[in-house]
Amino acid sequence: MDPQDVIPGRRVEIDGFGEGTIVGGEDDEVEIAVSEVETVRVRPEKLDPPE
């Protein structure tokens, strides 16, 4: 996913993990909420729009 496509609130698919919602990001990582209580940090190239 291109950095300009990393928009908070956007649903994304994380390669090898599942789906989540972008909640923010810093530097070269994006923070994704995968549940109401868990977030993960991934590099933008690991993200794809959901199918």
Helices and strands as residue ranges (DSSP letters): G 3-5, E 11-14, E 18-26, E 29-33, E 39-42, G 44-46, E 47-48
